[in-house]
């Protein structure tokens, strides 16, 4: 039933490190934080967890933006892809070049194959592209151009891993369309792409392997701005055209769907993080206020202003949030890497891309939650009953 014993104060960590000129108010804040290391650690850790959750929630927006930019602007540089019902002579590109608005046409040969190495096999498509292709390029996850070798295959790293093949190995390729045959082809290089189990080769080399002459199964077309509708209408009159799809339409649909899903997930996680931040900061401040009511009332009687008294209590919250921000950003970076590793599969790889905007938004959300909590506590400090707080409890 006795009142608590006075705290045992000692020099702060900064003072022990040689920093001497510390303002009295800051010294009082630091000493009180060091007196209760467990509470201080839990407060900083909880606030950092809120920052990490916001970073993780907004990471998907950055990743999808990177995927869209890499896939639709760096790799797929054509405006329309025209698919043929069967492989046709590559000179058909001259007929496409005469259609309205066409500025460039590149033929591509696609072949369905079963690729095997040892006892492992995968059914994939081999893309035959031009050696100097400009409308369909192979771009890795870092946004760098990967050159297609002039002989042999370029495989994605996931396909090579599934087959157990490495650069220099010879894989067995069973052609599943046209005149079926089995080829023994070398792996010349690998590339880390974001989507699919893909294999690439130069188109003339592929046609040479298949002994089919100079043929193509699809054409990548670049158009003048505003001419897409006229071009698509004109393709309907061409023979052996199976279909054509617009990159702009595909991109728009993808952005609409992804934007909606990412917005919902980001909002939920941001609200969740804000609740955590408010709960940690506000509860810690309320507990500190309940424990130090007598002390704060004494300081008010001694002549401290409301602002100075509030600074002693809320200064701990400010320092805790300041320490939690970089820690939480580091935790968010780690969570993103863990999440990407868990989501990784054969067909898709999320790139680890976290923009400065995401870090700034995470910090802003947590600071706003902390300021809101501090304002509520500050109001309670201003309404402190000094007479009731200073009464001696029997």
Secondary structure, DSSP 8 states (H G I E B T S, - for coil): ------------HHHHTT-----HHHHHHHHHHHHTHHHHHHHHHHHHHHHHHHHHHHHHHHHHHHHHIIIIIIIB--SEEEEEEEEEETTHHHHHHTSTTEEEEEEEEEEEEEEEETTEEEEEEEEEE-TT-SSB--B-TTS-B----SSSEEEEHHHHHHHT--TT-EEEEEE-SSS--EEEEEEEEEE--SBS-EEEEEHHHHHHHHT--SEEEEEEEEE-TT-HHHHHHHHTTSTTEEEEEEHHHHHHHHHHHHHHHHHHHHHHHHHHHHHHHHHHHHHHHHHHHHHTHHHHHHHHHTT--HHHHHHHHHHHHHHHHHHHHHHHHHHHHHHHHHHHHHH--SSB-------HHHHHHHHHHHHHHHHHHHHHHHHHHHT--HHHHHS---
